[in-house]
Amino acid sequence: MYRSKASVTSRLVHRLLKDIIQATYGTYEPQVDRERMLRFWLEFHGKEIKSKHAGYASDVSCISVYNFSRPGAAVLLACINAAAHHVDFVMRNETANDKAFFTVYHALLLEAFRMQLLTPEKVMAIHDVKDLERLEKHFGALETWEFETRAYQPDVVLLKCRATLEKKDFLKKAKYQFSTFEKVWIKEVKRDRVQMEKDYLKRFFKEQDMLEVPIHDLSFYVVYYISVRNGRIHREQLKDMGYQYEAYDLGRYTWNKQLVASKWLEEKEKLVMMKGLKIRITVK
């Protein structure tokens, strides 16, 4: 049986996608297809790949997501695109980048705009959206789309806290869950209880280790482990950049560093200037 590599983070996005699909196709017939639309896996992968930001495997109903160096809005858009392929496949037992698919994609994206999970401005600010031109060809420029907004869970906030293992019992006691993907502790909190939660956390953690995120404003705080081979001749430069030799159990003869994923593209520009390096990204 196929099993998803789920985490607190992926389960949250999985729920958002299901809510978008339910709001868009909640009256779709037959009912069996409507239920199938809500049955899919979601996997997050700590990889940076050029070919795609997300993919859909119809044989196992699985959405795979990559490239978490991109902004949260870009990641969510890639998820919605892949979810559209899933819904399209349920409808006609196939999916392709044709008008039928873009009709589904348009409907889901419009619903995400209504729920204020995305905005046309955020989508237009994403520079590598390959399907945007074809989407606008069928349905007009994004800024001309008409929709009425409604707040998505406006009274819910995500509190995220970075903590060392020796302090995990304080967070478990307060019902926080550890995201193996983001390496943070996460809890959904009612907005009117946020200050109470922060006051509790301040007893054990520094304020800079806490982050308050509106549930509709998706962001990811993924930590990449950068592992570099063939770094001998560049070792002084790598040291200056914060790399440590054979650190983090990433293998012998490697120079390694922890890095927030959003900083990866900037880091990559520096590394590619050093000839001969073999670079690998992992999420532990």
N, C-alpha and C positions, 0 to 999 in steps of 0.2 A: 504493500500500500504506500502511496506517495505521502510524504509528511512534510509540512511546511516548517521552515526554520523561523518560528515566530518569536517575537519579543514584545515587550510592552509597547514600543514605538510602532512596530509593524501592525500590531493589533489595533492601535488607535487609528492609523491610516486606513486599515481594512474596514473599520467601522464607518469612517467618513465616506469611503467609496460606496459602501452598501446603502448609506443614508441618501447619497446622491442618486443612486440607481432606483431606490425605493420611491423617492420623491418624483422621479421622472417617469417610471414605468409601473407605478403602483396599481394601475388598473389594466395592465396589459393582459391579454388573453391569448392562449389558454393559461390557466393558473399554474400548471406544471412548468411552463416556460418561465413564468414570472418568478417562481421559486428557484429555478435553476440559475436565473440571473444573479441571485444573491449567494450562490454557492461557488466560491472560488478561493484559491489560496493566494497569499501575498508573501513574497520573500524579498528581504532586503539583503543586498550583497555589498560588502566593502571592497568594491572594485571600481576602477576608473577605466572605462572602455570607450573607444571612439565610435564603434559601429551603431550603438543605440543607447538610450537612457533607460528604457524599460522594454520588456518583451512579454508576449503572451503565448503560452503553450496550450493549445486547445485540447490536446489529448489528456492532460491532467488538470485543466482549468486553473493554471498557475500564472500569476503575474510576477515577474522578476524585475527588480529595480536596482539601478546602478548609479554611479556618479554623484555621490553626496557632497562633492565639492561645490555643487550648484546651489543657488538659493532655494529655500523651502518651496516657494511658488513654482519654480521650475520642476522640482521633484514631484510635487502634487500634479502638475499638468501632465507629466509623463505617466503618472499612475492613472489619470483619467483617460488618457489616450489608450492605454493598455486595457483598461476596464471597458472602454467602448468596443474594442476587439472582442472581448468576452461576451458582451451583450449581443453584439452583431452575430457572433457564432451561434449563440443560443437561438436567435431569431431564424437563421437560415442555414444552419449547419455548415457554414463556411464564413470566412472573413477575409477581406482584401481592402486595399486602399482605393476603394471605388466610392461612388456617390452614396450607396447604401450605408457603408461604414461611416462616411462623413456626416450623414444624417443623424446617426446615433451619437457620434462624437459631438456634434453641434448641440444636440439635446442635453447631453450630460454636462457639457461645458456651460451652457446657458443656466442650468440648474445650479452649478457651482457658483456662478455669478450671483444668482438670486440669494444663495445662502451666504454670500460674502466670504466664501473660502478662497476665491480668486476675484480679480477685477480685470477688465480689459486692459487697463494701464499696466498691471503687473505682467500680463501675458505678452503684451507688445514690447516690454522691456527685456524679454528673454530673446537673445539674439540668434539662437540656434534651433528655433522651432521649425522643423522641416515641413510640417503639414499645415502651417498657418496660411500660406499663400493659397493652397488648394481649398482650405476651409473657407477663406474669405471669397474665393471664386464662386463657391456655391451659395454662400449665405451673406455676402456683403462684408464690408469692413467691420471689425470688432466694435469700433466706437459707435456704429449705427445700430447695433443690436438693442432691442428693446426688452426690458425686464424690470420687474419690481423686486426690490431687495427685502429680505427679512433676516433678522439676526439668527445665526446658528448657535444654539446653546450660549446665549449672551451672559448667563449667570455662572458659567463654569470657567475656571482658570486652571492651567497646568502649572504646578510647581515642580521645578527640577532642582535637584541638589547633588553636587559632586561630593563624595565622601570616601574616606579610606575604609578598608574592611573592618578595622577595629571599632568603628563607630556605627556599623550597619544595624546593630540591635536597636538603637534609638529610632532609626527610620522604620524598621520593621514594626516596632511597637506602635508607630503612628500611621501604619497601613500604607507606607510607601512601597512601591514595587521597583525592582531593579531592572533597568533596560540593558540587556546584554549587548545591544547594538550601539547605543549612545554612551554606555558606561556612566549613566546617571540614575538617580532614584527619582521616580515620578509619581505624582498623585494628582488626581482630579479633585479640585477644591471649589466649593461654592464661593462666589466672589465676596460675599459678606463675611466669610471666615478666613480670608487670605491673611489678614494681619495677625489673627490668632495663630495660624500655622507658622508664619514667619517668626513670631515671638517664641514659639516652641523651638524652632530650628536654631534661632540665635543663641540658645543655651548651649549648643554643642558645635555649631558651625559658624564660620565667618560669613558675613552678608554677601561677599563677592562669590561665594560658593553656591548661592541660591539664585534661581532665575524664575521669574513670573512670566508665563506665556499665555495669552488669550487662546482658547482652543481653536478659534477660527483663523488664527494667524500662525500657520504651521511653520515651524523651523526645526532644524536638526542640529545637534551638537555632537557629531560623530568624531571619534578620535581614530585617526589612521596611524598605523605603525609603518614608517618608511624604512625599508631595508635596502642597503646599497652594497653591491659587490664590486670588485675591481677598484676599490677606493684607495689603494695603498699610496699611489703617487699624489692623490688629492687629500691625504689625511689631514693636513693642517687646515685646509679650507673647510673640510667637513667638520672638524673640531670647532672651528669658529662659528659654524652654522648650527652647532648644538648636537651633532651626531656623536654617539658613543660606540666604541668598538665592542662587538659581540654582546650588546645590551638586549634586554627583554626576551632572551631565549629565542632569537630569530635566526640562529644558525651561526656556524663558525665562519670566520673571515669576513664578517659583515659589519657595516657601519649603520647604526640604527637610531631612529628618532621618533618620538611621539609628536603628532601634529594634528591640530583641529582641521577637519576635512575642508572647511571653507578657505583655508590658507594653502591648499595643495597646489593650485595653478601657479601661484606666486613662487612657491618652493620649486616647482617643476622647472620654471624658467631658469633658475639658478643651477639646478642639477644638470640640465641638458647642455650647459656650457662646458661641463667637465667631460672630456672625451673618455669613452671606454666604460662608463658606469653601466651596470645592470641594476635596474630599479624595480622593486616589488612593493606593492601596497597590501597590507593585511588589516583586518579588524579582529582583535583578540577577544 
